[in-house]
Amino acid sequence: MVSQINGLSRHFTEDTLRAYLLSRATRADDGCLIVRGYGSRRGVHQKLAGRAWAHVAAYVVFVGGYDPALEVHHDCGAPDCIEPTHLRQLSHADNCRERTQRPQCRNGHDREIAPTTGRFRRSCRTCNREAQQRWRERQAAEVAEARMAYGRMSS
């Protein structure tokens, strides 16, 4: 069954893969088993053990009955969760239907609903405003530095 996982290193058996996944995972307060993969970002799908997705490998070793034609869906909505009770297999169409938009952005701001579509906006206005402000400050600092380099005083 482990041989059906795309990108998995060949030296893993089910027992060694199970131990490897558990050694890289921590239990969150909400019941999710969060895995730390190759990347340092939290809240994104993680790759482990070669180039295999961690949630797919977890489904194979903890749940079993893996069908490569189906996708592994997170019921909890956390892409880096490998808790076996939060994973199930769905077709691609069903997986797309099951996706929900989160009510907050990755920085925790409440997202607004777009009046034209009735869905959450793709980008958070607060995060966008803060990013623009940081950009303007960087640009102003560069202009002031360039003026000082040419001997002109900023007014």
N, C-alpha and C positions, 0 to 999 in steps of 0.2 A: 504494500500500500504506500510506503514511503517513496517508492520509485515513481509514483504518479505526480509528485510535486515538482513543478517546473523550477529549475534553478537551484535545487537543493544539492548541497555537497554530498558526494556519494559515500563518504565514510560514516554517515549517520545511520543508526538503526532506530526503531521506534523508541526503545528505552533510552538511548543516549540523547535523542532529539527531545524527548519529554523532559529529561533532566536539564538539558541545555536551556530550554524555554523557561522552565521554572527558576533556574538560577539567574536569569536576566529579567525576571518579572517582579513587580511589587504590587501589593493589594492596595487599592484606593478606598477612600471612605464610602464611595457609592457602590462598592461591590465589584468594580471592574478589576481585572488582573492586567495591569499596565506593563507592557514589555518595553524594554529599552533596546533599540536596534542599533544599526550603524550610525544613524543620524542623531543629532542632539535635540532636534525639535520635538516638542510634545504636541500630541493631537493630530499626528499624521500617520499614515500607514507605515509600518516599520518592516525593513528587510533584515533577515537573519540567516545564519547557516548557509552561506553562499549567496545566492541572489533570490532566495525564496521569500515570499511574503510570510510574515510571522503568523498572521491570523489563519492563513491556509494551512501552514504546518501544524498549528495548534488544533485546528479542526480535525486533521488527519490523525494525530496521536491521541487526542483526548476524547473525541466524539466517535470517529470512525465512519465508515460508509461513504467516503469521499467520492464524488463524481466530478471528474475534471471538466465536464461540459457545463456544469453549473457554477455560480459564483457564491462565495461565502459572504453572508450579510451580517452586520453587527446590529443586534436589536437595541443595544444601549446607545448607539450613535457615536461611540468613541472608536476612531479608526485604529488606535494602538492597543485596544483591549483584546486579550486572548482568553478571557473567561469562557469555558466551554458552554455554559448555560446561556451566554449572550450571542452565540454563533449559530447560524443555520444556513443551509444552502437554498438558493433560489435561482430561477432563470434570470437572464439579463433584464428582460422586460419587467419581471416582478421586482427585481432589485432596484430598478429605476423608479418604479411606482412607490416603493417603500421609503425612499429617501425623503427626509424632511429638512426644511431649512431651520437652522438654529435661531432662536430669538435674540441671541447676543453674538457679537463679533468675537474674534479670538482674543481681543483685549478686554472683553467683559461689558462693552457698551450695548445698550438696548438698540436693536435695529428698527428702523422705521419701515412702515408699509408703503409701497409705491402706489399712488392713487390710480395709475393707469392699469396696473396688473392685479392689484389686490394681494400681492406677495411681498415678502421682505425684500428690501433693496439689496443688491449684490454687494455694494460697498457701504461701509459705515461712514456716515457724514462726519462724526466726531473724529474718527481716525484720519479721515481725509483732510479735515481742517487742521489737525495737529501736524500732519505731514507737510502740508503747504506752508504752515507757519515756520517749521524747522527749515524748509527749503529757502524761504524768504530771508531768514536770519543768516543762513550760510551765504546766500548771494550778497547780502548787505556787507557781511564781513569781508568777502572777497573784493568787493568794490572799494571798501575803505582801505584795505591792504594795498590794492593797486594804486590808489590815490596817494597813499603815503610813500610808496615806492617811487612815484614820479615827482615827489616833492610838493604835491598839492595838498593843502589842508582840507579836511572834510568840513563842511559847514553844517 
